[in-house]
């Protein structure tokens, strides 16, 4: 996960435009998925990411990383992690 995010952030050949991180959260006892635009990430850390506004999102809350309908993470079944 961290490698993917760092590649999106720093690799000149990557395409970070339109990348969204879907994050699990709980509100009123119900699990929700919140979409966070990758361009709001200010720092990729060992345990998660810091986003604009000082919010920390731990990796264990990540449900999916996608670009449009393309899933970037988690990898498809049978594909290396």
N, C-alpha and C positions, 0 to 999 in steps of 0.2 A: 504494500500500500504506500508506504513512505517513498519507496523508489519511484513508483508511478507518479506521485504528486511532485516530487523533485524534478523528474524528467519533464513533466508538463510545465513546470515553472521555469526551469533553467535551460533546457535543450532548445537550441535555435530551430531545430527541425520539428518540434512538437507543435500541436495546434490547440492551445488552451482555450481559444474562443468557444463559447457555448458549452463549456464543461460545467456540469452541475454535480454537487455532492448531495446525496439524499441521506439525511440523518434521522435516526429514530429518537423520539422524545416522548415523554409521558405528560399528559395534561388531563386533569380530573379523572385519573385512573385509566385513561385510554391511551394506547400507543398511537402515535402519529408519525408520519414521515414528512419532514420539512426539507425543502430544496434550498440549497445554499450555492450561489454562484461561485465558481472557482476563482474568479477575479477578485473576490472579497477576501481571499486568503492572504494574510500578511506574513505568515511564517509557518513553515513545515517543521514540526518538532518530533522528537522520538515517540511521544505518546499520543500525538494528535496534531491538530492545526489551530493556529490562532487566526481569527478572522477580524475584519474591521469592527470597531466598537469594543474591542477587548474581550470578545467571547472566545472561549476555548472549546473545541469540539474533539473529544477523545475518539480514537480510531474504533473502539469497540461499539460506538454508536452509529458508525457508518453502515448504511444498508446497501448503497450502490453508488458508483461513480459513473456518470454517463455523459455522452455528447449526443444530444438529440435522442434518437431511439437506440443508439449504439451503446452497449454496456462495456465500459472500460475495466471495471472491477465490480463484483468478483469475477474471476475468470470462469469461462464456461466449463461445465463438467468434463473431466478428462484432459483439461489443459493445465499445465503447471501453474502454481500460484506465484 
